[in-house]
Amino acid sequence: MKCPSCQNKTESYICPECGFDFSLWYAGYPTLSNINNVEPRVNPSAVKPEIPKSTKKRFKPVLAAALVALLAVSIFIILRSGNSHSNDDETRNKLYLSLIEDYESKYGALSFPTDEEWRASNGKIWAKNARGLCYTKLLDFNNDGCEELLLAYYYDEEGLTTPLSYTVEVWAYTEENIFCAYRSSAFLTGVEGLSVVYGEMNGVNYILQCNTETDWNISFYRFNGEDFVLDHVVDGPSMDFIYENFGLADYVENQHGLSYISLISGDNDNVLSNSISRVKKQLS
């Protein structure tokens, strides 16, 4: 007899070629020879052919090999990505550390010369001038997972302490090299208020500029990945704004999101020296 589905000749109740089941046909026909003249109860095209066992056996190892290959490629991509980030971090750290060492060689290590101490009438020291490489800090200014290097150093050929004596810079890393993304004089709020001011306000990281010898405006700069651009200016801030955000201490951190580090002050030795040793340790 012929299978009504694939026209294959068969003597079995189930066609070995397409898997058609003759039991689905109308009952009441006594012999198989009459089945060829009977309309099927189901549409033959809707019948699923059974995959031969031999084909299944051959397909299983191929599928397993494909899955193993896919897994191996995925692991390779993940490891390569991880190694790439690790190599970037290592390269960046070496370059930052080399820059710190170069600046210490060029401008000198942090020091507080005794002949430049400011003393009260009773002889008590109330201010010191930081010299050399004064301050370092690793910060992710644009929240991209890669930290920038913030630093401040003293340099004045004539030895006069002015806002221009202290330079604040931010160095960033890109394509296996570092570049200076920001350079300015120190933040000035009064005679002894030469400082580094940075921090986060309303979810944005800033570095701040101010020079009270020229005006009382405070400029907020943010990093866009290439350089620091002016974001906004606080015109003529009140003294409450200054005190609340920068305080009167030598070192105020996380005060309303901003950090204020004085470069000329009476009690900042440890704050400045610890910042440099801490960053060197992080980079080593």
Secondary structure, DSSP 4 states (H G I P E B T S, - for coil): -B-TTT--B-SSSB-TTT--BGGGSPS---SGGGGGGS--SS-GGGSPPPPPHHHHHHHHHHHHHHHHHHHHHHHHHHHHHHHHHHHHHHHHHHHHHHHHHHHHHHH-S-B--GGG-EE-TTS-EEEEE-BSEEEEEEE-TTSSS--EEEEEEE--TT----GGGEEEEEEEEETTEEEEEEEEEPEESSTT-EEEEEEEETTEEEEEE-BTTT---EEEEEE-SSSEEEEEEE-S--HHHHHHHH-SSSEEEEETTEEEEESEESS-HHHHHHHHHHHHHHH-
